[in-house]
Amino acid sequence: MFFDGILARFEFHIDKFIFDLVTRLRHEQIKRYLTEIWRQNLG
């Protein structure tokens, strides 16, 4: 019972970490993509 709670909390933190990482990567990709479009439009 006790260990199940710890494991569940640990998995939640791992999920949150992965989610944050993926979100950050996606933001970076979108930013890079928009920057490329912006440069092409100016150039």
Rosetta silent file (secondary structure, phi, psi, omega in degrees, C-alpha in Angstrom):
SEQUENCE: MFFDGILARFEFHIDKFIFDLVTRLRHEQIKRYLTEIWRQNLG
SCORE:     score description
SCORE:     0.000 S_00000001
   1 L     0.000  -52.810 -178.457    0.000    0.000    0.000 S_00000001
   2 H   -61.561  -47.205 -178.343    2.683    2.467    1.084 S_00000001
   3 H   -68.182  -31.255  177.292    5.005    1.604   -1.787 S_00000001
   4 H   -61.312  -41.505  179.111    2.148    1.808   -4.292 S_00000001
   5 H   -62.296  -43.830  179.332    1.607    5.439   -3.257 S_00000001
   6 H   -63.456  -44.565 -178.812    5.292    6.246   -3.699 S_00000001
   7 H   -62.440  -43.265 -179.816    5.382    4.502   -7.074 S_00000001
   8 H   -62.324  -43.135 -179.709    2.260    6.345   -8.271 S_00000001
   9 H   -65.405  -41.556  179.831    3.715    9.700   -7.220 S_00000001
  10 H   -61.609  -45.668  178.671    7.023    8.850   -8.884 S_00000001
  11 H   -62.423  -38.213  178.852    5.273    7.909  -12.132 S_00000001
  12 H   -61.619  -44.417  179.602    3.293   11.143  -11.999 S_00000001
  13 H   -64.189  -39.407  178.123    6.497   13.178  -11.703 S_00000001
  14 H   -63.201  -45.265  179.500    8.062   11.235  -14.580 S_00000001
  15 H   -60.438  -43.915 -179.054    4.964   11.857  -16.727 S_00000001
  16 H   -64.228  -41.419  179.372    5.008   15.560  -15.865 S_00000001
  17 H   -61.155  -47.782  179.839    8.728   15.772  -16.642 S_00000001
  18 H   -63.015  -43.011  179.639    8.259   14.093  -20.033 S_00000001
  19 H   -60.950  -45.197  178.666    5.236   16.272  -20.788 S_00000001
  20 H   -62.010  -41.091 -179.464    7.170   19.448  -19.922 S_00000001
  21 H   -63.494  -47.433  179.950   10.106   18.288  -22.023 S_00000001
  22 H   -62.315  -42.409  179.559    7.919   17.506  -25.050 S_00000001
  23 H   -61.492  -43.940 -179.986    6.081   20.816  -24.677 S_00000001
  24 H   -63.591  -43.301  179.398    9.360   22.726  -24.530 S_00000001
  25 H   -62.521  -41.255 -179.753   10.698   20.899  -27.585 S_00000001
  26 H   -63.750  -41.539  178.263    7.481   21.593  -29.482 S_00000001
  27 H   -61.727  -41.865  178.743    7.708   25.301  -28.600 S_00000001
  28 H   -61.649  -44.141 -179.512   11.306   25.367  -29.852 S_00000001
  29 H   -63.202  -44.097  179.785   10.296   23.710  -33.127 S_00000001
  30 H   -62.326  -43.159 -179.693    7.377   26.126  -33.631 S_00000001
  31 H   -61.591  -44.312 -179.763    9.620   29.102  -32.864 S_00000001
  32 H   -64.555  -41.322 -179.933   12.245   27.886  -35.345 S_00000001
  33 H   -62.333  -46.892  179.542    9.560   27.230  -37.966 S_00000001
  34 H   -64.501  -38.036  178.542    8.042   30.702  -37.561 S_00000001
  35 H   -62.388  -41.252  178.689   11.497   32.285  -37.674 S_00000001
  36 H   -62.806  -45.910  179.412   12.198   30.521  -40.984 S_00000001
  37 H   -60.782  -44.102 -178.151    8.892   31.724  -42.482 S_00000001
  38 H   -61.537  -43.766  179.433    9.566   35.255  -41.226 S_00000001
  39 H   -64.267  -42.158 -178.669   13.043   35.272  -42.775 S_00000001
  40 H   -64.943  -37.791  179.837   11.758   33.949  -46.102 S_00000001
  41 H   -68.509  -37.042  178.971    9.049   36.615  -46.216 S_00000001
  42 H   -73.269  -39.704 -176.633   11.534   39.391  -45.475 S_00000001
  43 L   -77.327    0.000    0.000   14.154   38.032  -47.865 S_00000001
